[in-house]
Amino acid sequence: MVVFHDVEGTHEGNGMRWMGSGTGLETDPRALPAVGPEPRSASRLATRLELLRNTLRPTPHVPLAMNGMNLFAKLEYVNPVGSIKDRAAYWILKRAAERGEICEETTVIESSSGNFASALAAFTHLIGLRFIPVIDPNISSTYESFLRRICPTVVKVEDRDDTGGFLKTRLEMVKHLCATIPNAYWPNQYGNPDAMEAHYELTATEICDDFDSLEYVFIGVSTAGTIAGVSRRLKEQYPKIRVVAVDIEGSVIFGGAPRKRHIPGIGSSIVPPLLSHAKIDDVVLIPERETVQACRELLTTHGLFVGGSSGTAFAAVKRYAARMAGAKRPTALFLCADRGTPYLDTVFDPRWVTSLE
């Protein structure tokens, strides 16, 4: 079942439940102008987006005590909406506006497990575009509440795909909505080169500015935009750096057997197209229970209240540490993609953890 949520009312039709009051998907498409992007409109959007650029300030890195290495965490959760996805959301919209691919009549539609949708929701609201997020039951209640408060329409799929996840189901819904809503635009965080460019130009450039030398970087993988952009830039700056991709067990990204996963923001039910652009030296797979332990250790030992993908990356650092031994104490970095607040009911809840396989 697919549930369309809008501000009020309930309608049924075509096997789906529609909830709306005239501002959602039940609007007659014939009443909407079926026109393409106008250069003047796109120019205004680009101007508004350029103002948003000032909110994306460099994020800090902090040292963590770890035997055998100089370890640092880059705190991406201090981005304005709260995660590393702010960078890709801003950059994709900016480039689309510059190319005239979106205009003031555009409806942005995207599949997301939380962070990217939240960033798009905030930014599209600020520049005056409509946004429809496509989510699934794995989304944090915090993210879902945020989206329902800022987006007139939220689409939540309920059916699992053939891998046991929801991603393929979400993507099919995105394609359906784009085919039926005039002036729809799909950012496609899974395959849009602009997502990779965002991290090449923004995230990785900050890292290069902050570190004279860097031997290892650990990056969680989901859509692969972050690792594709960051790895390419860091390999240019530090030719001998080892890029370690971090994934969760049950994800298919690096050829693992698919199975039901519970922690959003890490792993995938598909091999993301952007992965082919990444320069990866090693891959570490982490079980979900180990992610939970790492998140709690980061909080209780290092004072970092971070989300699931951050804990997974830290767990990978600990697993990989023995391979980093040498005469010189290496410098290593991992990314903390988001804060732990949305995970209070899951990763940080002992009762929830008992449900993990």
Contacts in CASP RR format, 6 or more apart in sequence:
PFRMAT RR
TARGET T0000
AUTHOR 0000-0000-0000
METHOD contacts of the structure
MODEL  1
MVVFHDVEGTHEGNGMRWMGSGTGLETDPRALPAVGPEPRSASRLATRLE
LLRNTLRPTPHVPLAMNGMNLFAKLEYVNPVGSIKDRAAYWILKRAAERG
EICEETTVIESSSGNFASALAAFTHLIGLRFIPVIDPNISSTYESFLRRI
CPTVVKVEDRDDTGGFLKTRLEMVKHLCATIPNAYWPNQYGNPDAMEAHY
ELTATEICDDFDSLEYVFIGVSTAGTIAGVSRRLKEQYPKIRVVAVDIEG
SVIFGGAPRKRHIPGIGSSIVPPLLSHAKIDDVVLIPERETVQACRELLT
THGLFVGGSSGTAFAAVKRYAARMAGAKRPTALFLCADRGTPYLDTVFDP
RWVTSLE
1 16 0 8 1.000
1 17 0 8 1.000
1 158 0 8 1.000
1 159 0 8 1.000
2 16 0 8 1.000
2 17 0 8 1.000
2 155 0 8 1.000
2 156 0 8 1.000
2 157 0 8 1.000
2 158 0 8 1.000
2 159 0 8 1.000
2 173 0 8 1.000
3 16 0 8 1.000
3 17 0 8 1.000
3 19 0 8 1.000
3 155 0 8 1.000
3 156 0 8 1.000
3 158 0 8 1.000
4 16 0 8 1.000
4 17 0 8 1.000
4 18 0 8 1.000
4 19 0 8 1.000
4 20 0 8 1.000
4 24 0 8 1.000
4 25 0 8 1.000
4 153 0 8 1.000
4 154 0 8 1.000
4 155 0 8 1.000
5 19 0 8 1.000
5 20 0 8 1.000
5 148 0 8 1.000
5 153 0 8 1.000
5 154 0 8 1.000
5 155 0 8 1.000
5 156 0 8 1.000
6 18 0 8 1.000
6 19 0 8 1.000
6 20 0 8 1.000
6 21 0 8 1.000
6 22 0 8 1.000
6 23 0 8 1.000
6 24 0 8 1.000
6 25 0 8 1.000
6 26 0 8 1.000
6 152 0 8 1.000
6 153 0 8 1.000
7 20 0 8 1.000
7 21 0 8 1.000
7 23 0 8 1.000
7 152 0 8 1.000
8 19 0 8 1.000
8 20 0 8 1.000
8 21 0 8 1.000
9 19 0 8 1.000
9 20 0 8 1.000
9 21 0 8 1.000
10 17 0 8 1.000
10 18 0 8 1.000
10 19 0 8 1.000
10 20 0 8 1.000
11 17 0 8 1.000
11 18 0 8 1.000
11 19 0 8 1.000
11 20 0 8 1.000
11 26 0 8 1.000
12 18 0 8 1.000
18 25 0 8 1.000
18 26 0 8 1.000
20 26 0 8 1.000
20 153 0 8 1.000
23 152 0 8 1.000
23 153 0 8 1.000
24 152 0 8 1.000
24 153 0 8 1.000
25 132 0 8 1.000
25 153 0 8 1.000
25 155 0 8 1.000
25 177 0 8 1.000
25 181 0 8 1.000
29 180 0 8 1.000
29 181 0 8 1.000
29 182 0 8 1.000
32 105 0 8 1.000
32 182 0 8 1.000
32 183 0 8 1.000
33 105 0 8 1.000
33 182 0 8 1.000
33 183 0 8 1.000
34 182 0 8 1.000
34 183 0 8 1.000
35 105 0 8 1.000
35 183 0 8 1.000
36 103 0 8 1.000
36 105 0 8 1.000
36 183 0 8 1.000
37 100 0 8 1.000
37 101 0 8 1.000
37 102 0 8 1.000
37 103 0 8 1.000
37 106 0 8 1.000
37 183 0 8 1.000
38 103 0 8 1.000
39 100 0 8 1.000
41 103 0 8 1.000
41 104 0 8 1.000
41 105 0 8 1.000
42 97 0 8 1.000
42 98 0 8 1.000
42 99 0 8 1.000
42 100 0 8 1.000
42 101 0 8 1.000
42 102 0 8 1.000
42 103 0 8 1.000
43 97 0 8 1.000
44 104 0 8 1.000
45 93 0 8 1.000
45 97 0 8 1.000
45 102 0 8 1.000
45 103 0 8 1.000
45 104 0 8 1.000
45 127 0 8 1.000
45 129 0 8 1.000
46 94 0 8 1.000
46 97 0 8 1.000
46 98 0 8 1.000
48 126 0 8 1.000
48 127 0 8 1.000
48 128 0 8 1.000
49 90 0 8 1.000
49 93 0 8 1.000
49 94 0 8 1.000
49 97 0 8 1.000
49 123 0 8 1.000
49 127 0 8 1.000
50 94 0 8 1.000
52 90 0 8 1.000
52 123 0 8 1.000
52 126 0 8 1.000
52 127 0 8 1.000
53 90 0 8 1.000
53 94 0 8 1.000
55 80 0 8 1.000
56 79 0 8 1.000
56 80 0 8 1.000
56 86 0 8 1.000
56 87 0 8 1.000
56 90 0 8 1.000
56 202 0 8 1.000
58 206 0 8 1.000
58 209 0 8 1.000
58 210 0 8 1.000
59 74 0 8 1.000
59 75 0 8 1.000
59 76 0 8 1.000
59 78 0 8 1.000
59 79 0 8 1.000
59 206 0 8 1.000
60 74 0 8 1.000
60 75 0 8 1.000
60 78 0 8 1.000
61 72 0 8 1.000
61 73 0 8 1.000
61 74 0 8 1.000
61 75 0 8 1.000
61 207 0 8 1.000
61 210 0 8 1.000
61 333 0 8 1.000
62 72 0 8 1.000
62 73 0 8 1.000
62 75 0 8 1.000
62 304 0 8 1.000
63 70 0 8 1.000
63 71 0 8 1.000
63 72 0 8 1.000
64 71 0 8 1.000
64 72 0 8 1.000
64 73 0 8 1.000
64 302 0 8 1.000
64 304 0 8 1.000
65 71 0 8 1.000
65 302 0 8 1.000
66 317 0 8 1.000
66 321 0 8 1.000
67 321 0 8 1.000
68 321 0 8 1.000
68 324 0 8 1.000
68 325 0 8 1.000
68 329 0 8 1.000
68 330 0 8 1.000
69 216 0 8 1.000
69 321 0 8 1.000
69 324 0 8 1.000
69 329 0 8 1.000
69 330 0 8 1.000
69 331 0 8 1.000
69 332 0 8 1.000
70 329 0 8 1.000
70 330 0 8 1.000
70 331 0 8 1.000
70 332 0 8 1.000
71 317 0 8 1.000
71 332 0 8 1.000
71 333 0 8 1.000
71 334 0 8 1.000
72 331 0 8 1.000
72 332 0 8 1.000
72 333 0 8 1.000
72 334 0 8 1.000
73 298 0 8 1.000
73 302 0 8 1.000
73 304 0 8 1.000
73 306 0 8 1.000
73 310 0 8 1.000
73 314 0 8 1.000
73 333 0 8 1.000
73 334 0 8 1.000
73 335 0 8 1.000
73 336 0 8 1.000
74 206 0 8 1.000
74 207 0 8 1.000
74 333 0 8 1.000
74 334 0 8 1.000
74 335 0 8 1.000
74 336 0 8 1.000
75 304 0 8 1.000
75 336 0 8 1.000
76 82 0 8 1.000
76 83 0 8 1.000
76 84 0 8 1.000
76 203 0 8 1.000
76 335 0 8 1.000
76 336 0 8 1.000
76 337 0 8 1.000
76 338 0 8 1.000
77 83 0 8 1.000
77 84 0 8 1.000
77 306 0 8 1.000
77 336 0 8 1.000
77 337 0 8 1.000
77 338 0 8 1.000
77 339 0 8 1.000
77 340 0 8 1.000
79 86 0 8 1.000
79 87 0 8 1.000
80 86 0 8 1.000
80 122 0 8 1.000
81 89 0 8 1.000
81 118 0 8 1.000
81 119 0 8 1.000
81 122 0 8 1.000
81 123 0 8 1.000
82 115 0 8 1.000
82 118 0 8 1.000
82 119 0 8 1.000
82 338 0 8 1.000
82 339 0 8 1.000
83 115 0 8 1.000
83 118 0 8 1.000
83 119 0 8 1.000
83 337 0 8 1.000
83 338 0 8 1.000
83 339 0 8 1.000
84 115 0 8 1.000
84 203 0 8 1.000
84 226 0 8 1.000
84 335 0 8 1.000
84 337 0 8 1.000
84 338 0 8 1.000
85 115 0 8 1.000
85 116 0 8 1.000
85 118 0 8 1.000
85 119 0 8 1.000
85 189 0 8 1.000
85 337 0 8 1.000
85 338 0 8 1.000
86 119 0 8 1.000
87 198 0 8 1.000
87 199 0 8 1.000
87 202 0 8 1.000
87 203 0 8 1.000
88 116 0 8 1.000
88 119 0 8 1.000
88 189 0 8 1.000
88 194 0 8 1.000
88 195 0 8 1.000
88 198 0 8 1.000
88 199 0 8 1.000
88 225 0 8 1.000
88 226 0 8 1.000
89 116 0 8 1.000
89 119 0 8 1.000
89 120 0 8 1.000
89 123 0 8 1.000
89 187 0 8 1.000
90 119 0 8 1.000
90 123 0 8 1.000
90 198 0 8 1.000
91 194 0 8 1.000
91 195 0 8 1.000
91 197 0 8 1.000
91 198 0 8 1.000
91 201 0 8 1.000
91 202 0 8 1.000
92 187 0 8 1.000
92 189 0 8 1.000
92 192 0 8 1.000
92 194 0 8 1.000
92 195 0 8 1.000
92 198 0 8 1.000
93 102 0 8 1.000
93 108 0 8 1.000
93 120 0 8 1.000
93 123 0 8 1.000
93 124 0 8 1.000
93 127 0 8 1.000
93 187 0 8 1.000
95 194 0 8 1.000
95 197 0 8 1.000
96 102 0 8 1.000
96 185 0 8 1.000
96 187 0 8 1.000
96 194 0 8 1.000
101 185 0 8 1.000
102 108 0 8 1.000
102 129 0 8 1.000
102 185 0 8 1.000
103 183 0 8 1.000
104 128 0 8 1.000
104 129 0 8 1.000
105 182 0 8 1.000
105 183 0 8 1.000
106 129 0 8 1.000
106 130 0 8 1.000
106 183 0 8 1.000
106 184 0 8 1.000
106 185 0 8 1.000
107 129 0 8 1.000
107 130 0 8 1.000
107 131 0 8 1.000
107 132 0 8 1.000
107 181 0 8 1.000
107 182 0 8 1.000
107 183 0 8 1.000
107 184 0 8 1.000
107 185 0 8 1.000
108 120 0 8 1.000
108 124 0 8 1.000
108 129 0 8 1.000
108 130 0 8 1.000
108 131 0 8 1.000
108 132 0 8 1.000
108 184 0 8 1.000
108 185 0 8 1.000
108 186 0 8 1.000
108 187 0 8 1.000
109 131 0 8 1.000
109 132 0 8 1.000
109 134 0 8 1.000
109 174 0 8 1.000
109 177 0 8 1.000
109 178 0 8 1.000
109 181 0 8 1.000
109 184 0 8 1.000
109 185 0 8 1.000
109 186 0 8 1.000
110 116 0 8 1.000
110 117 0 8 1.000
110 120 0 8 1.000
110 131 0 8 1.000
110 132 0 8 1.000
110 133 0 8 1.000
110 134 0 8 1.000
110 174 0 8 1.000
110 186 0 8 1.000
110 187 0 8 1.000
110 188 0 8 1.000
110 189 0 8 1.000
111 133 0 8 1.000
111 134 0 8 1.000
111 135 0 8 1.000
111 167 0 8 1.000
111 170 0 8 1.000
111 171 0 8 1.000
111 173 0 8 1.000
111 174 0 8 1.000
112 118 0 8 1.000
112 120 0 8 1.000
112 133 0 8 1.000
112 134 0 8 1.000
112 135 0 8 1.000
112 189 0 8 1.000
113 135 0 8 1.000
113 136 0 8 1.000
113 138 0 8 1.000
113 139 0 8 1.000
113 143 0 8 1.000
113 222 0 8 1.000
113 264 0 8 1.000
113 265 0 8 1.000
114 133 0 8 1.000
114 135 0 8 1.000
114 139 0 8 1.000
114 140 0 8 1.000
114 143 0 8 1.000
114 147 0 8 1.000
114 264 0 8 1.000
114 265 0 8 1.000
114 342 0 8 1.000
115 143 0 8 1.000
115 265 0 8 1.000
115 337 0 8 1.000
115 338 0 8 1.000
116 189 0 8 1.000
116 223 0 8 1.000
117 133 0 8 1.000
117 135 0 8 1.000
117 143 0 8 1.000
117 147 0 8 1.000
118 143 0 8 1.000
118 146 0 8 1.000
118 147 0 8 1.000
120 131 0 8 1.000
120 133 0 8 1.000
120 187 0 8 1.000
121 131 0 8 1.000
121 133 0 8 1.000
121 146 0 8 1.000
121 147 0 8 1.000
121 150 0 8 1.000
121 151 0 8 1.000
122 150 0 8 1.000
124 130 0 8 1.000
124 131 0 8 1.000
125 131 0 8 1.000
125 150 0 8 1.000
130 152 0 8 1.000
131 151 0 8 1.000
132 151 0 8 1.000
132 153 0 8 1.000
132 154 0 8 1.000
132 155 0 8 1.000
132 177 0 8 1.000
132 181 0 8 1.000
133 147 0 8 1.000
133 151 0 8 1.000
133 154 0 8 1.000
133 155 0 8 1.000
134 155 0 8 1.000
134 156 0 8 1.000
134 157 0 8 1.000
134 170 0 8 1.000
134 173 0 8 1.000
134 174 0 8 1.000
134 177 0 8 1.000
135 143 0 8 1.000
135 144 0 8 1.000
135 147 0 8 1.000
135 154 0 8 1.000
135 155 0 8 1.000
135 156 0 8 1.000
135 157 0 8 1.000
135 170 0 8 1.000
136 156 0 8 1.000
136 157 0 8 1.000
136 158 0 8 1.000
136 165 0 8 1.000
136 166 0 8 1.000
136 167 0 8 1.000
136 169 0 8 1.000
136 170 0 8 1.000
137 156 0 8 1.000
137 158 0 8 1.000
137 166 0 8 1.000
138 165 0 8 1.000
138 166 0 8 1.000
138 261 0 8 1.000
138 262 0 8 1.000
138 264 0 8 1.000
139 156 0 8 1.000
139 264 0 8 1.000
140 264 0 8 1.000
140 342 0 8 1.000
140 343 0 8 1.000
140 345 0 8 1.000
140 346 0 8 1.000
141 342 0 8 1.000
141 345 0 8 1.000
142 341 0 8 1.000
142 342 0 8 1.000
142 344 0 8 1.000
143 342 0 8 1.000
144 154 0 8 1.000
144 156 0 8 1.000
147 154 0 8 1.000
148 154 0 8 1.000
155 173 0 8 1.000
155 177 0 8 1.000
157 166 0 8 1.000
157 169 0 8 1.000
157 170 0 8 1.000
157 173 0 8 1.000
159 166 0 8 1.000
159 169 0 8 1.000
160 166 0 8 1.000
160 169 0 8 1.000
160 260 0 8 1.000
161 167 0 8 1.000
161 168 0 8 1.000
161 169 0 8 1.000
161 269 0 8 1.000
162 168 0 8 1.000
163 252 0 8 1.000
163 258 0 8 1.000
163 259 0 8 1.000
163 269 0 8 1.000
164 258 0 8 1.000
164 259 0 8 1.000
164 260 0 8 1.000
164 269 0 8 1.000
165 258 0 8 1.000
165 260 0 8 1.000
165 261 0 8 1.000
165 269 0 8 1.000
166 269 0 8 1.000
167 268 0 8 1.000
167 269 0 8 1.000
167 270 0 8 1.000
168 269 0 8 1.000
168 270 0 8 1.000
171 190 0 8 1.000
171 270 0 8 1.000
174 186 0 8 1.000
175 186 0 8 1.000
177 184 0 8 1.000
178 184 0 8 1.000
178 185 0 8 1.000
178 186 0 8 1.000
187 195 0 8 1.000
189 195 0 8 1.000
189 223 0 8 1.000
189 225 0 8 1.000
190 223 0 8 1.000
190 224 0 8 1.000
190 270 0 8 1.000
190 272 0 8 1.000
190 273 0 8 1.000
190 274 0 8 1.000
191 223 0 8 1.000
191 272 0 8 1.000
191 273 0 8 1.000
191 274 0 8 1.000
192 274 0 8 1.000
193 274 0 8 1.000
193 277 0 8 1.000
195 223 0 8 1.000
195 225 0 8 1.000
195 228 0 8 1.000
195 274 0 8 1.000
196 225 0 8 1.000
196 228 0 8 1.000
196 229 0 8 1.000
196 232 0 8 1.000
196 274 0 8 1.000
196 277 0 8 1.000
197 229 0 8 1.000
198 225 0 8 1.000
198 229 0 8 1.000
199 225 0 8 1.000
199 226 0 8 1.000
199 228 0 8 1.000
199 229 0 8 1.000
199 230 0 8 1.000
199 233 0 8 1.000
200 229 0 8 1.000
200 230 0 8 1.000
200 232 0 8 1.000
200 233 0 8 1.000
203 226 0 8 1.000
203 229 0 8 1.000
203 230 0 8 1.000
203 335 0 8 1.000
204 229 0 8 1.000
204 230 0 8 1.000
204 232 0 8 1.000
204 233 0 8 1.000
204 234 0 8 1.000
204 237 0 8 1.000
205 233 0 8 1.000
207 214 0 8 1.000
207 217 0 8 1.000
207 230 0 8 1.000
207 233 0 8 1.000
207 234 0 8 1.000
207 333 0 8 1.000
208 233 0 8 1.000
208 234 0 8 1.000
208 237 0 8 1.000
211 238 0 8 1.000
211 331 0 8 1.000
211 333 0 8 1.000
213 238 0 8 1.000
213 331 0 8 1.000
214 234 0 8 1.000
214 237 0 8 1.000
214 238 0 8 1.000
214 241 0 8 1.000
214 331 0 8 1.000
214 332 0 8 1.000
214 333 0 8 1.000
215 238 0 8 1.000
215 240 0 8 1.000
215 241 0 8 1.000
215 242 0 8 1.000
215 324 0 8 1.000
215 330 0 8 1.000
215 331 0 8 1.000
215 332 0 8 1.000
216 241 0 8 1.000
216 242 0 8 1.000
216 244 0 8 1.000
216 320 0 8 1.000
216 324 0 8 1.000
216 330 0 8 1.000
216 331 0 8 1.000
216 332 0 8 1.000
216 333 0 8 1.000
217 230 0 8 1.000
217 231 0 8 1.000
217 234 0 8 1.000
217 241 0 8 1.000
217 242 0 8 1.000
217 243 0 8 1.000
217 244 0 8 1.000
217 332 0 8 1.000
217 333 0 8 1.000
217 334 0 8 1.000
218 244 0 8 1.000
218 246 0 8 1.000
218 284 0 8 1.000
218 313 0 8 1.000
218 314 0 8 1.000
218 316 0 8 1.000
218 317 0 8 1.000
218 320 0 8 1.000
218 332 0 8 1.000
218 333 0 8 1.000
218 334 0 8 1.000
218 335 0 8 1.000
219 226 0 8 1.000
219 227 0 8 1.000
219 230 0 8 1.000
219 231 0 8 1.000
219 243 0 8 1.000
219 244 0 8 1.000
219 245 0 8 1.000
219 246 0 8 1.000
219 313 0 8 1.000
219 334 0 8 1.000
219 335 0 8 1.000
220 226 0 8 1.000
220 227 0 8 1.000
220 245 0 8 1.000
220 246 0 8 1.000
220 247 0 8 1.000
220 266 0 8 1.000
220 267 0 8 1.000
220 309 0 8 1.000
220 312 0 8 1.000
220 313 0 8 1.000
220 316 0 8 1.000
220 335 0 8 1.000
220 337 0 8 1.000
221 227 0 8 1.000
221 245 0 8 1.000
221 246 0 8 1.000
221 247 0 8 1.000
221 253 0 8 1.000
221 254 0 8 1.000
221 266 0 8 1.000
221 267 0 8 1.000
221 268 0 8 1.000
221 272 0 8 1.000
221 275 0 8 1.000
222 265 0 8 1.000
222 266 0 8 1.000
222 267 0 8 1.000
222 268 0 8 1.000
222 272 0 8 1.000
222 309 0 8 1.000
223 268 0 8 1.000
223 272 0 8 1.000
223 274 0 8 1.000
224 253 0 8 1.000
224 272 0 8 1.000
224 273 0 8 1.000
224 274 0 8 1.000
224 275 0 8 1.000
224 277 0 8 1.000
224 278 0 8 1.000
225 272 0 8 1.000
225 274 0 8 1.000
225 278 0 8 1.000
226 335 0 8 1.000
226 337 0 8 1.000
227 243 0 8 1.000
227 245 0 8 1.000
227 275 0 8 1.000
227 278 0 8 1.000
227 280 0 8 1.000
228 274 0 8 1.000
228 275 0 8 1.000
228 277 0 8 1.000
228 278 0 8 1.000
229 277 0 8 1.000
229 278 0 8 1.000
230 243 0 8 1.000
230 335 0 8 1.000
231 243 0 8 1.000
231 278 0 8 1.000
231 279 0 8 1.000
231 280 0 8 1.000
232 277 0 8 1.000
232 278 0 8 1.000
232 279 0 8 1.000
234 241 0 8 1.000
234 243 0 8 1.000
235 241 0 8 1.000
235 243 0 8 1.000
235 279 0 8 1.000
242 281 0 8 1.000
242 282 0 8 1.000
243 278 0 8 1.000
243 279 0 8 1.000
243 280 0 8 1.000
243 281 0 8 1.000
243 282 0 8 1.000
244 280 0 8 1.000
244 281 0 8 1.000
244 282 0 8 1.000
244 283 0 8 1.000
244 284 0 8 1.000
244 316 0 8 1.000
244 320 0 8 1.000
245 254 0 8 1.000
245 278 0 8 1.000
245 280 0 8 1.000
245 282 0 8 1.000
245 283 0 8 1.000
245 284 0 8 1.000
246 266 0 8 1.000
246 283 0 8 1.000
246 284 0 8 1.000
246 286 0 8 1.000
246 309 0 8 1.000
246 312 0 8 1.000
246 313 0 8 1.000
246 315 0 8 1.000
246 316 0 8 1.000
246 334 0 8 1.000
247 253 0 8 1.000
247 254 0 8 1.000
247 266 0 8 1.000
247 267 0 8 1.000
247 283 0 8 1.000
247 284 0 8 1.000
247 285 0 8 1.000
247 286 0 8 1.000
247 312 0 8 1.000
248 261 0 8 1.000
248 263 0 8 1.000
248 266 0 8 1.000
248 267 0 8 1.000
248 285 0 8 1.000
248 286 0 8 1.000
248 287 0 8 1.000
248 288 0 8 1.000
248 291 0 8 1.000
248 312 0 8 1.000
249 259 0 8 1.000
249 285 0 8 1.000
249 286 0 8 1.000
249 287 0 8 1.000
249 288 0 8 1.000
250 256 0 8 1.000
250 257 0 8 1.000
250 258 0 8 1.000
250 259 0 8 1.000
250 260 0 8 1.000
250 261 0 8 1.000
250 267 0 8 1.000
251 258 0 8 1.000
251 261 0 8 1.000
251 266 0 8 1.000
251 267 0 8 1.000
251 268 0 8 1.000
251 269 0 8 1.000
251 285 0 8 1.000
252 258 0 8 1.000
252 268 0 8 1.000
252 269 0 8 1.000
252 270 0 8 1.000
252 271 0 8 1.000
253 267 0 8 1.000
253 268 0 8 1.000
253 271 0 8 1.000
253 272 0 8 1.000
253 275 0 8 1.000
254 283 0 8 1.000
254 285 0 8 1.000
255 271 0 8 1.000
256 285 0 8 1.000
258 269 0 8 1.000
259 357 0 8 1.000
260 357 0 8 1.000
261 267 0 8 1.000
261 288 0 8 1.000
262 288 0 8 1.000
262 346 0 8 1.000
262 355 0 8 1.000
262 356 0 8 1.000
263 288 0 8 1.000
263 291 0 8 1.000
263 308 0 8 1.000
263 309 0 8 1.000
263 312 0 8 1.000
263 343 0 8 1.000
263 346 0 8 1.000
263 347 0 8 1.000
265 308 0 8 1.000
265 309 0 8 1.000
265 337 0 8 1.000
266 291 0 8 1.000
266 308 0 8 1.000
266 309 0 8 1.000
266 312 0 8 1.000
282 320 0 8 1.000
284 316 0 8 1.000
284 319 0 8 1.000
284 320 0 8 1.000
286 294 0 8 1.000
286 312 0 8 1.000
286 315 0 8 1.000
286 316 0 8 1.000
286 319 0 8 1.000
288 356 0 8 1.000
288 357 0 8 1.000
289 353 0 8 1.000
289 356 0 8 1.000
290 312 0 8 1.000
290 315 0 8 1.000
291 308 0 8 1.000
291 311 0 8 1.000
291 312 0 8 1.000
291 315 0 8 1.000
291 347 0 8 1.000
292 347 0 8 1.000
292 353 0 8 1.000
292 356 0 8 1.000
293 315 0 8 1.000
294 311 0 8 1.000
294 312 0 8 1.000
294 314 0 8 1.000
294 315 0 8 1.000
294 318 0 8 1.000
295 306 0 8 1.000
295 307 0 8 1.000
295 308 0 8 1.000
295 310 0 8 1.000
295 311 0 8 1.000
295 314 0 8 1.000
295 340 0 8 1.000
295 343 0 8 1.000
295 347 0 8 1.000
295 348 0 8 1.000
296 348 0 8 1.000
297 314 0 8 1.000
298 304 0 8 1.000
298 305 0 8 1.000
298 306 0 8 1.000
298 310 0 8 1.000
298 311 0 8 1.000
298 314 0 8 1.000
299 305 0 8 1.000
299 306 0 8 1.000
299 348 0 8 1.000
304 310 0 8 1.000
304 336 0 8 1.000
305 339 0 8 1.000
305 340 0 8 1.000
305 341 0 8 1.000
306 336 0 8 1.000
306 337 0 8 1.000
306 338 0 8 1.000
306 339 0 8 1.000
306 340 0 8 1.000
307 336 0 8 1.000
307 337 0 8 1.000
307 338 0 8 1.000
307 339 0 8 1.000
307 340 0 8 1.000
307 342 0 8 1.000
307 343 0 8 1.000
307 347 0 8 1.000
308 338 0 8 1.000
308 340 0 8 1.000
308 343 0 8 1.000
308 347 0 8 1.000
309 337 0 8 1.000
309 338 0 8 1.000
310 334 0 8 1.000
310 335 0 8 1.000
310 336 0 8 1.000
310 337 0 8 1.000
310 338 0 8 1.000
313 334 0 8 1.000
313 335 0 8 1.000
313 336 0 8 1.000
314 334 0 8 1.000
316 334 0 8 1.000
317 332 0 8 1.000
317 334 0 8 1.000
324 330 0 8 1.000
324 332 0 8 1.000
340 347 0 8 1.000
340 348 0 8 1.000
345 352 0 8 1.000
346 352 0 8 1.000
347 353 0 8 1.000
END
